[in-house]
């Protein structure tokens, strides 16, 4: 007679297996690097810095672009050689990330698309987000709900060889959004949603080595299937336009020098664009002017300093540091963006 744990394990494998005829290799062929600390966690975020300072967000920057109170949820499942992430956000954000070189992050939208851009380009419907070409960025206008599987590159290469007898395609490691046949993509979305739902219901399943091992194998098999599908319909990626390159240079420049209040002529020099072209570029990518984007970087920087501040910190000092010389005006624009006064941010995080 089977034990209760045997029944739970069998149920988990039945629910999670997306590949009925596929059997993962034996233990000594897996060689998954082990993860540590936690296997499952969910972060309820009401502040942008709660996301930026999480472990998953270690290599990310979040910039709030439109006014509103952030409500977000970040869920992470750690398997063996695989990390699953789901992020649900309701705010207009510009997200920049630089994942470690040995990771292969692949994402899909679980919710409706609404004015979203990935790596400077408008997001295409029924697409896979390949965030594997070094740094990537994403702009979402209102809401976003996406899931990603993050796989160790050496594990993906080994599985690809075992499953297809071919090496990984170099095109898999270029950051882009890549159209996929909905008949392939939609079952994957449903499968990912099911994993997060089932693990939320029974997180203790992840304590079982066999469950983690099978889940890891199934996730990688799903990833290989998606990537092979994109290879069949390969379309050369058009290079970024001169305007897109200019906007990217300015965004990177403002990350380091926004406090110095660079002028529009200075930003045009950095972008190597005319003032008119630079404004068109920022409106196209973020829906705001370069001046507005500069002010958003400064306000987000002040918010970050206040969030990480201490009881002795003064709001006036933070405002001056970010080039806001009229405290009353600073408090007003800060409150409109973050839905609270700067003093409230400082007081909230110190209590």
C-alpha positions as CSV (number, residue, x, y, z in Angstrom):
1,X,0.0,0.0,0.0
2,X,1.4,3.4,-1.0
3,X,2.1,6.0,1.7
4,X,0.5,9.5,1.6
5,X,3.8,10.9,0.4
6,X,3.9,8.4,-2.5
7,X,0.4,9.6,-3.5
8,X,1.4,13.3,-3.3
9,X,4.5,12.6,-5.3
10,X,2.6,10.7,-8.0
11,X,0.0,13.4,-8.2
12,X,2.7,16.1,-8.5
13,X,4.4,14.3,-11.3
14,X,1.1,13.7,-13.2
15,X,0.2,17.4,-12.8
16,X,3.6,18.8,-13.8
17,X,4.7,16.5,-16.5
18,X,4.3,18.3,-19.9
19,X,6.1,15.5,-21.8
20,X,4.4,12.2,-21.4
21,X,6.8,10.2,-23.6
22,X,9.9,11.9,-22.2
23,X,11.9,10.5,-19.4
24,X,14.7,12.5,-17.7
25,X,18.1,10.9,-17.7
26,X,19.5,9.1,-14.7
27,X,20.7,11.0,-11.7
28,X,24.4,10.8,-12.6
29,X,23.7,12.4,-16.0
30,X,21.8,15.5,-14.6
31,X,24.6,17.3,-12.7
32,X,22.3,20.2,-11.8
33,X,24.0,22.9,-9.7
34,X,22.3,23.0,-6.3
35,X,20.4,26.1,-5.1
36,X,20.4,27.3,-1.5
37,X,18.3,29.0,1.2
38,X,14.7,28.8,0.0
39,X,12.8,26.7,-2.6
40,X,9.7,28.8,-2.9
41,X,8.8,32.4,-1.9
42,X,6.4,35.1,-2.7
43,X,7.0,38.9,-2.1
44,X,4.0,41.2,-2.0
45,X,5.4,44.6,-3.0
46,X,3.8,48.0,-2.4
47,X,7.1,49.9,-3.0
48,X,9.4,49.7,-5.9
49,X,12.4,49.2,-3.7
50,X,11.0,46.0,-2.4
51,X,11.5,44.6,-5.9
52,X,14.9,46.2,-6.5
53,X,16.4,44.8,-3.3
54,X,15.0,41.3,-3.6
55,X,17.5,38.5,-4.5
56,X,15.8,38.1,-7.9
57,X,16.1,41.9,-8.5
58,X,19.8,42.0,-7.6
59,X,20.8,42.7,-11.2
60,X,17.8,44.9,-12.0
61,X,16.8,48.5,-11.8
62,X,13.1,49.6,-11.7
63,X,12.1,53.1,-12.7
64,X,8.5,54.2,-12.0
65,X,7.4,56.2,-15.0
66,X,3.8,57.2,-14.3
67,X,2.1,58.3,-11.1
68,X,0.4,55.6,-9.0
69,X,0.6,53.3,-6.0
70,X,2.7,50.2,-7.0
71,X,1.1,46.8,-6.3
72,X,3.2,43.9,-7.3
73,X,3.9,40.2,-6.6
74,X,7.1,38.4,-7.2
75,X,7.1,34.6,-7.0
76,X,10.2,32.4,-7.2
77,X,10.6,28.7,-7.4
78,X,14.1,27.2,-7.1
79,X,14.6,23.8,-8.6
80,X,17.9,22.2,-9.6
81,X,19.7,24.2,-12.3
82,X,16.4,26.0,-13.0
83,X,14.7,29.0,-11.4
84,X,11.1,29.9,-12.2
85,X,9.9,33.5,-11.7
86,X,6.6,35.1,-12.0
87,X,6.2,38.9,-11.7
88,X,2.9,40.7,-11.6
89,X,3.0,44.5,-11.6
90,X,0.3,47.2,-12.0
91,X,2.5,50.3,-12.5
92,X,4.1,51.9,-15.5
93,X,7.8,50.8,-15.2
94,X,11.0,50.8,-17.1
95,X,12.9,47.6,-16.0
96,X,16.6,47.2,-16.8
97,X,18.5,44.0,-16.1
98,X,22.0,42.4,-16.5
99,X,21.7,38.7,-15.7
100,X,24.9,36.7,-15.2
101,X,26.3,35.3,-18.4
102,X,25.7,31.7,-17.5
103,X,21.9,32.2,-17.2
104,X,19.4,31.7,-20.0
105,X,16.2,33.6,-19.1
106,X,13.1,32.9,-21.3
107,X,9.9,34.7,-20.6
108,X,6.3,34.7,-21.7
109,X,3.4,37.1,-21.0
110,X,0.6,35.4,-19.0
111,X,-1.6,38.5,-19.1
112,X,-2.7,40.8,-21.9
113,X,-0.2,42.9,-23.7
114,X,-0.6,46.7,-23.4
115,X,1.9,49.1,-25.0
116,X,5.0,47.1,-24.0
117,X,8.5,47.4,-25.4
118,X,11.3,44.9,-25.1
119,X,14.9,45.8,-25.8
120,X,13.7,49.1,-27.5
121,X,11.2,47.4,-29.8
122,X,7.5,47.0,-29.6
123,X,6.5,43.7,-28.2
124,X,5.0,41.3,-30.7
125,X,2.0,39.2,-29.9
126,X,2.5,35.5,-29.2
127,X,6.2,36.0,-28.6
128,X,9.0,34.5,-26.5
129,X,11.1,36.9,-24.5
130,X,14.7,35.9,-25.0
131,X,16.7,37.8,-22.4
132,X,20.0,36.1,-23.1
133,X,22.1,38.6,-24.9
134,X,23.6,40.4,-21.9
135,X,21.7,43.5,-20.7
136,X,18.0,43.8,-21.5
137,X,15.2,46.3,-20.7
138,X,11.5,46.2,-20.7
139,X,8.9,49.0,-20.6
140,X,5.3,48.3,-19.6
141,X,2.8,51.1,-19.8
142,X,0.2,49.9,-17.2
143,X,0.2,46.2,-16.2
144,X,2.4,43.2,-16.7
145,X,2.1,39.6,-15.8
146,X,4.9,37.4,-17.0
147,X,6.6,34.1,-16.2
148,X,10.2,33.2,-16.9
149,X,12.3,30.1,-16.6
150,X,16.0,30.8,-16.0
151,X,18.2,27.9,-16.9
152,X,21.9,27.3,-16.5
153,X,23.4,27.6,-20.0
154,X,25.6,24.4,-19.6
155,X,22.5,22.4,-18.5
156,X,20.5,23.7,-21.5
157,X,23.3,22.8,-23.9
158,X,23.6,19.3,-22.4
159,X,19.8,18.7,-22.6
160,X,19.6,20.0,-26.1
161,X,22.3,17.6,-27.3
162,X,20.5,14.7,-25.5
163,X,17.1,15.6,-26.9
164,X,17.9,16.7,-30.4
165,X,21.4,15.4,-31.1
166,X,22.3,19.0,-32.1
167,X,24.1,21.9,-30.4
168,X,22.4,25.0,-29.1
169,X,21.7,27.6,-31.8
170,X,23.6,30.9,-31.3
171,X,20.3,32.7,-32.1
172,X,19.0,31.4,-28.7
173,X,21.4,33.7,-26.9
174,X,20.3,37.1,-28.5
175,X,18.0,39.3,-26.5
176,X,14.8,39.8,-28.4
177,X,11.1,39.0,-28.5
178,X,10.6,36.2,-31.0
179,X,7.2,35.2,-32.5
180,X,6.1,31.6,-31.9
181,X,3.2,29.6,-33.2
182,X,0.3,30.0,-30.6
183,X,-0.3,26.2,-30.8
184,X,3.2,25.8,-29.2
185,X,3.2,28.9,-27.0
186,X,-0.3,28.7,-25.4
187,X,0.1,25.2,-23.9
188,X,3.5,26.4,-22.4
189,X,1.7,29.4,-20.8
190,X,-0.9,27.2,-19.3
191,X,1.7,24.7,-18.1
192,X,3.7,27.5,-16.4
193,X,0.6,28.9,-14.7
194,X,-0.2,25.4,-13.4
195,X,3.2,25.0,-11.9
196,X,2.9,28.3,-9.9
197,X,-0.6,27.4,-8.8
198,X,0.3,23.9,-7.7
199,X,3.4,24.9,-5.8
200,X,1.6,27.7,-4.1
201,X,-1.0,25.1,-2.9
202,X,1.6,22.6,-1.8
203,X,5.1,24.2,-1.5
204,X,6.3,21.2,0.6
205,X,6.4,19.2,-2.7
206,X,9.7,20.9,-3.5
207,X,11.3,19.2,-0.5
208,X,11.2,16.0,-2.5
209,X,14.2,15.4,-4.6
210,X,12.3,13.4,-7.2
211,X,9.7,16.1,-7.7
212,X,12.4,18.8,-8.2
213,X,14.3,16.6,-10.5
214,X,11.3,15.8,-12.7
215,X,10.2,19.4,-12.7
216,X,13.7,20.6,-13.7
217,X,13.8,18.1,-16.6
218,X,10.3,19.1,-17.8
219,X,11.1,22.9,-17.6
220,X,14.2,22.4,-19.7
221,X,12.4,20.2,-22.2
222,X,9.7,22.9,-22.6
223,X,12.4,25.5,-23.1
224,X,14.1,23.4,-25.8
225,X,10.8,22.9,-27.6
226,X,10.1,26.6,-27.6
227,X,13.6,27.5,-28.8
228,X,13.5,24.9,-31.5
229,X,10.1,26.4,-32.6
230,X,11.7,29.8,-33.0
231,X,14.6,28.4,-35.0
232,X,12.2,26.9,-37.6
233,X,10.8,30.3,-38.2
234,X,14.0,32.3,-37.9
235,X,13.8,35.9,-39.0
236,X,17.0,38.0,-39.0
237,X,16.8,40.6,-36.2
238,X,17.0,44.1,-37.7
239,X,19.7,46.2,-36.0
240,X,18.6,49.0,-33.7
241,X,18.0,52.3,-35.4
242,X,20.3,55.3,-34.9
243,X,17.5,56.9,-32.8
244,X,17.2,53.8,-30.6
245,X,21.0,53.7,-30.1
246,X,20.9,57.3,-29.1
247,X,18.1,56.8,-26.5
248,X,20.0,53.9,-25.0
249,X,23.1,56.0,-24.7
250,X,21.2,58.7,-22.9
251,X,19.5,56.2,-20.5
252,X,22.8,54.8,-19.6
253,X,24.3,58.3,-19.1
254,X,21.5,59.4,-16.9
255,X,21.9,56.4,-14.6
256,X,25.3,57.8,-13.7
257,X,24.9,61.6,-14.1
258,X,21.3,62.5,-13.5
259,X,22.2,64.3,-10.3
260,X,24.4,66.8,-12.3
261,X,21.3,68.0,-14.2
262,X,22.6,67.7,-17.7
263,X,21.0,70.0,-20.3
264,X,19.2,69.0,-23.4
265,X,22.2,70.1,-25.6
266,X,24.4,67.8,-23.4
267,X,22.0,64.9,-23.8
268,X,21.9,65.5,-27.6
269,X,25.7,65.3,-27.7
270,X,25.6,62.0,-25.7
271,X,22.9,60.6,-28.1
272,X,24.5,62.0,-31.2
273,X,21.0,63.1,-32.2
274,X,19.2,66.4,-32.8
275,X,16.9,67.6,-30.1
276,X,13.8,66.8,-32.2
277,X,15.0,63.2,-32.9
278,X,15.9,62.6,-29.3
279,X,12.5,63.7,-28.1
280,X,10.8,61.5,-30.7
281,X,12.9,58.6,-29.5
282,X,12.0,59.0,-25.9
283,X,8.3,59.5,-26.7
284,X,8.4,56.3,-28.8
285,X,10.1,54.2,-26.2
286,X,8.8,55.6,-22.9
287,X,5.9,57.9,-23.7
288,X,7.7,60.9,-22.1
289,X,10.2,63.6,-23.1
290,X,13.9,63.4,-22.3
291,X,13.4,66.1,-19.7
292,X,10.6,64.2,-18.0
293,X,12.7,61.0,-18.1
294,X,15.6,62.9,-16.4
295,X,13.2,64.1,-13.7
296,X,11.9,60.6,-13.2
297,X,15.4,59.2,-12.7
298,X,16.1,62.0,-10.1
299,X,12.8,61.3,-8.3
300,X,13.3,57.5,-8.3
301,X,16.9,58.1,-7.0
302,X,15.6,60.3,-4.2
303,X,12.9,57.7,-3.4
304,X,15.6,55.0,-3.3
305,X,17.8,57.0,-0.9
306,X,14.8,57.7,1.4
307,X,13.8,54.1,1.4
308,X,17.3,53.0,2.4
309,X,17.7,56.0,4.8
310,X,18.0,56.2,8.5
311,X,16.2,58.2,11.2
312,X,18.7,61.0,11.2
313,X,18.4,61.6,7.5
314,X,16.8,64.9,6.3
315,X,14.5,65.1,3.3
316,X,16.0,68.4,2.4
317,X,19.5,66.9,2.1
318,X,18.2,64.1,-0.2
319,X,16.3,66.7,-2.3
320,X,19.4,68.8,-2.7
321,X,21.6,65.8,-3.5
322,X,19.3,65.0,-6.5
323,X,19.1,68.7,-7.7
324,X,15.8,69.7,-6.2
325,X,16.4,73.1,-4.7
326,X,12.8,74.0,-3.8
327,X,11.7,71.6,-1.1
328,X,8.0,72.3,-1.4
329,X,7.9,71.7,-5.1
330,X,10.0,68.5,-4.7
331,X,7.5,67.2,-2.1
332,X,4.6,67.9,-4.5
333,X,6.0,66.1,-7.6
334,X,7.4,63.3,-5.4
335,X,3.9,62.7,-3.9
336,X,2.2,62.7,-7.3
337,X,4.6,60.0,-8.5
338,X,4.8,57.7,-5.5
339,X,1.4,58.5,-3.8
340,X,3.1,59.6,-0.5
341,X,5.3,62.5,0.7
342,X,9.0,62.0,0.9
343,X,8.8,62.4,4.7
344,X,6.3,59.6,4.8
345,X,8.6,57.3,2.9
346,X,11.4,58.0,5.3
347,X,9.2,57.6,8.3
348,X,7.5,54.4,7.0
349,X,10.8,52.6,6.5
350,X,12.1,53.6,9.9
351,X,9.2,52.2,11.8
